[in-house]
Amino acid sequence: MNMMSRDERKNIKGIKKFLNSFTYPIKGLKYAYRNEQNLAFDCFMAIFVIVMGIIFKISVVEWAFLIFTVGLVISAELFNTAIEAVVDLVTEEYHPLAKVAKDTSAAAVFILAIVAVIVGIIIFLPKVISLF
């Protein structure tokens, strides 16, 4: 693999730099999707709630909350993956602070997932109840 230093990457100009600004995050998404089971589940749930939003014809405001919440959960999962990778890079041995870093980043994702479920209940429960 051709490894460029950070300074070399910063010196790339023009269209190449602009295109690279898209390729790196796409590579990160691919990596996380392939290697993080929870991200794959989050993506499945995102597709599910989007389909449900279409079926139930949710309002523009509800769409805004739904998309924002989905984006937060997926972003948190990506941050969690990045934090875990950096911790693993720094130490392969067990360290209590490494555990704290991993556990608290996982907790952040967990809290956002709970919030996402609550947002989903607020948006979809009244629509489901109205069917009966």
C-alpha positions, 0 to 999 in steps of 0.5 A: 500500500502506498503510504503518504505522510500527512504533510504529503496529503496536505500538499495535494491540491485541486480536484484530486484533493476534492475527490480524496475528500470523498474517498476517505470517508467512503473507505471508512464507512465500508470498513465499519460496515464490514467489520462492525456488526452493530453498524450493519444493524443500525443501517438495517434499522435506518432503512426500515424506519425510512420505509415506515416513514414512506408508508405512514406518510410522516410529516416534514418535521417528523422526517427531520427528526427521523433523519437527524436521529438516524444520522446521530446513531450512525455517526456515534457508531463510527466514532465508537469504532474510531475510538476502539481502533485508536485504543487498540493501536496504543495498547494491546495489553489490558489497561483500565483506562483503555477499558474506560475509553471503549466502554464510555464510547459504547455507552454513548452509542447505547444512549443515542440508540435509546433516544432513537427508539424513543423518537421512533415511538413518538413518531410511529406509535400514534400512526400504528394505533390509528390503524386499529 
